[in-house]
Amino acid sequence: MAKGRPEDIRAVPVRHPGRWVAVAAIAVLAAMFLHAMLTNGALHWDVVGQVFTYSTVISGMEQTLLLTVLAMVLGIAGGILLAVMRLSHNPVLSGVSWMYIWVFRGTPVLVQLFFWNFLGAIFPKVGLGIPFGPTFVSWNYNDLMPLFTVCVLGLGLNEAAYFSEIVRAGILSVDEGQAEAASSLGLTHGQTLRRIILPQAMRVIIPPAGNETISMLKTTSLVSAIAFTELTRAATDIGNRTLYVIPSLIAASLWYLLFTSVLSIGQFYVERYYARGTNRVLPATPWQKVRQNLSTLRLRKPVGDAS
């Protein structure tokens, strides 16, 4: 007697009860936190809304963004230069780069800001002339270095030390055969670095560079210690005058969260752009991830028995 047709496999989705318990616990905690934030009268959300749109806070936010952009431009340019010097076969250039990185990474950025701000007490005059000889022209340090310039210089020079290590790691991640192939084609060291090495190194450089940019946006709050009015200083001044310190700080924090979110989105798309040459399938966009997560929540229907 011939054997009958085997039964179809009945596919049953794997159960994950622990995940649903965790989701339920997180949902309860999130609801409790949201309820506490919305019902706590001490937070004064009406004051938060008013401070959020104050002209001084808006002006402080503009100064924060300008400081972030200029400091990062200085940091990126200086970081690339320091990384190239660090990788140089010239021991003097390599040693100078190592010393710079050692000093600026080894001291707090707040101390460096104080140093640049009060450097005029040590060198009240800055001039140009013959070394160890006469000075042809000189300027007062405080006139030459206004407070905004001090902030940009302090933040940018400190960032250059960190960014140089990011660039160095990116350059070292590129296979040495790329440089050898470029040299065999007659490209100079500068052309090889600019056209071959750095474009490939960007895949490694972009993620930490985006993180450094977001960090710089928040690090600008330190310049309030040397009396420069940016977002944090503007918010704390309002809080000290009105005695609504916490609502003022919440308003400033909302501005920081807004722009860090924008920078995070920009970082994602830049990373996605430079991943084209290495990944066959590009990373999913945030909207695609939402659609994928929603599709996984749908219950799969089990395959029924054949009639």
N, C-alpha and C positions, 0 to 999 in steps of 0.2 A: 504494500500500500504506500503510495507516494506521500511524502510529508507535505503538510499544508504550508501556506505562506506564513512566514513569521510575522508576529504582531509588530505594528509600528511602534517606534520608541516614543514614549510619552515624556516630553520634555517638561520638567518642573523647575521654575526659577529658584535659585538658591536663596534661602531666607537669611536675612541679616538683622535679627532683632536688636542686637547691640547698637547698631547704627541708629535705629529709630528711637531707642531709649536716649541716646546721646543727643539726637536732634530735639527730642521733647524737652530734655533738661536745659539745653541751650536756649530754646524758645521761651521757656519759663523765666530763666535768668534775664534774657533780653527784655521781656515784657516788664519784669520787675524794675529793671534799670530805667527803661523808658518812662514808666509810670512815675518813678521817683524824680526823674529829671523834669517832667512836665508839671508835676503837682507841687514841687518844692517852691514855696513863695520866696525863699531867700535868694533864688537865682535871678529873679526879676527879668524874665524874658523880654518884657516890653522895653526895658533899659538896654538889653543886649541888642535889640533891633535898632534902637536909636543910635547907640555907639557905633554899630556896624557901618552906618552911613554918615557918620560925622565927617566933616571936611578935613579935620586934622588927621583922622584915621585913614581916610582915602589918600591924603598927601603922604602919610607915613608908609602906606602900602606901595605907593609909587616909588618912594625912595628905596624901599626894600627890594623891589624888582630891579631897579636900576643898579643898586649895589650888587645884586646877585649876578646880573648879566656882565657887568664890567669886571667883577672879581673873577668870574669863571673864564672870561676871555683872557685875562692876564694869567690865570692859573693854567689854562690849557696851553697857551703859547709858551709859558715858562716851563711847564711840565714836559712838553715835547723836546724843548731845547735841552733840559737837564737829562732826559732819558737818552738822547743821542750822545751827549757828553759822557754819560755813565757807561755806555756801551763802546765808547771810543777806545782805540788801542793806545792813544796818547795817555800816559799815566797822569800828566798834569791836569788835563781836562777831566778825566775820570775821577781823580782825587778831589778836585774842586766841586764837582757834582755831588760826590758822596758826602763831603763836608757840609754843603748847603742842606742836603736832605736830612743829615743827622741833626743839625741845629734846629731847623724849622719844624721837623717832626717831633723833636725831643722836648720842645717848650710849648706851653699852652698858647693857643691863639689869643686869648685874652691878655696874657702878658705881652705878647708881641704888639697888640693894639696899643697898650699903655706905653710901650717902648717907643713906637713911632710917634705917638702923640706928644710925648715929653722929650723927644730927642733934641728939641730946640734948646733945652736947658744945658745940654752938653756941647752942642754945636750951634750956637746962635746965628752964625753966619755960614752960608754955603757959597763957595766961589769957584771960578775957573781960572786956571793959570798954569804956570810951570810947576811940576812936582818938586817940592822942597824949595821952591823959588817964589817969585812975586806972584800975586793974584791980580788978574786983570779986571775981573768983574765979580761982584758978590751980591747975594740976596739975603734977606732975613729969612730964617727957616720957617717961621710961622706964616710969613707972607707967601713963601714958595709952596708950603704944604698946608692948605686949608683943611678943615676937619673932614670934608667929604673925600679928599684925596688921601688922607691918612687912613680912612676906613677902607677904601678900595685897595690901597697898597698893602695894608696889614692882612686883609682877607685873601687877596690875590697871591701874594708871595707865599703865604702859608699853604694855600691850595696847590701851588706849583710843586711843592715837595711831595705831596700825596699823589698828584696826578702823574708825576714823572714815573712813579712805580707802576701805575696802571699802564702807561704807554710802554714801559720797558717789558712788562709781562706780555703785552700784546705783540710786541716785536719778536720776543723770544719764542712765542707760540708758532710763528711762521717757520716752515721747514727751511733749513739752510740751503737746500737745493734750489730754492727759488732765487736766492741771491746769486748763487753760482751760475744758474742759467742766464740771469740777466747780465752778469758780467761777461759771459761768453758771447752775448749779443752786442757787446760794446757799450752798455749803459754804464754811466758813472755811478759812484756810490750814492750821490744825492738823487739821481734819477731813479735808481733802484729803490731807494727808501720811499720816495714820493709816489712812484707809479706801481710798484710791485708789493713792497712790504706793508706799508701803512694801510692800503685798501683791504688787504687780507687780515691785518691785525684788528681792523675795526670791529669784527665780530666778537673779539675778546674785550676790546676797549669799551664798547658802548654800554654794556650793563653796569659796570662800576662807575662809568662816567655819568650816567643818568642818576645813579645813587648819590654821587658827589654833588651834582647840581641841586638835587632835592635837599641834601644836607646843608649846602651853602645857603639856600633860601632861609633855613631856620637859624643857621649860624650868624646871619646878619644881625640877629637880635642882640648879640654881644656888644655891638657898637654903641648901644645905649649906655654902656658903662663909661664911655668917654664923652657923654652928653650929646651924641648925635641923635636927632629925632627921626626914627624910623617907626615901623608899625608897633613894636613892643613898647617903645618909649612913649609914643603918642597915646596908646591905650592906658598905660600906667599913669601918665599925667592926668588923663581924664578921671581915672579911678581915684587918684589921690585928691583931686579937686571936689569930686561929687560923693566920695566915700562908697561908690559902687565899684569896688576893686574887682571882685569876682566877675560880675557881668561884663566889665570892660575887658578882662583877660579872655573871657569866653568869646567875645566879639573878635578879638585879635586871633584867637585860635581858629575860628571859623574861616577867617581870611587865609591863614596858613594852610588849612585843610583844603580849601578850594584850589589854591594854586599848586599845592603838591599833587593833588589829583590830576590837574591838567598836565603837569610835568610827567606824571606816571603814565598817562595815556600816550603822550608824545614819545616817551621812552619805548613803550611797547611797539609802536609802529616803526620807529627807527631800527629797533632790534629785528623786527620782522623783515624790514627792507634788506638788511645786511645778512639775513639768514637764507636769502634766495640761492646763493651759490653753494650752500652746504647741505640744506635739507630738501629732499624731494617734495615733501609736503610742508607748506608753510604753517607756522603756528596759527591756531584758530583765533579769530578776533573775539573781543568780549561778547558781541552779539551772537556769534557762532557758538561760543561756549555755553551761553544761556540756553540756546536752542538744543544743544546736545544734552545738557543737564535735564531739561524738561522732558526730552524724549526718553531718557533712562528711567524717569519716574513712572512712565506708563507701564501698566501690567502687561506682560506678554501672555497671549492666549496659548494654552497647551495644545499640542497637536492631538486631535481626536483619533480614535481607533478607526481603522478602515472598515467599511461596511461589507 
